Each structure stands twice: as C-alpha cells, then as structure tokens.
C-alpha cells in the first residue's frame, strides 16, 4: 500500500512594520551613494541596483557623463528630462 504525500502551502509571516533601524540605514545608504555620485558619476557602478532607479542619483550622474545613462533603470532611460541632461 502506498502512502499519500500531503503538500501544504507555506505559512506566511504576519505583516509587520519594517525595523526603524533598517529604514534609517537605507536612507543613509542612499545619501552616501548620492554624495559619491556627485563627486564621480562612476560611483553608480557600485550602487545597489535599486538605486539605479533613483531619479536624483541618475540625474547627477548623467549631468557629468551621458554614459551613466547605460546604468540607469529602463524607466529613467525613457525619461525625457534625464535623457536631455
């Protein structure tokens, strides 16, 4: 006689608010990347991928060198203001 295998759906954790320290670290990280990009657009290469969609960071990088547009998110590459920098 074969035993039946029972597969259960994974239990999801209840929704919780993000840790305030994590939020603060993310904001500080964004500020650090912005400061670095203002000094040298190539700092975008080291930035986390999600910051390649940050309009302010990308604008500062593209103002210095249009090659930075290659590292921008697809949405920002289609943004007229960003492209016209």
C-alpha positions, 0 to 999 in steps of 0.5 A: 500500500502506498502512502499519500504525500500531503503538500501544504502551502507555506505559512506566511509571516504576519505583516509587520512594520519594517525595523526603524533601524533598517529604514534609517540605514537605507536612507543613509545608504542612499545619501552616501551613494548620492554624495559619491555620485556627485563627486564621480558619476562612476560611483553608480557602478557600485550602487545597489541596483535599486538605486539605479532607479533613483531619479536624483542619483541618475540625474547627477550622474548623467549631468557629468557623463551621458554614459551613466545613462547605460546604468540607469533603470529602463524607466529613467532611460525613457525619461525625457528630462534625464535623457536631455541632461 
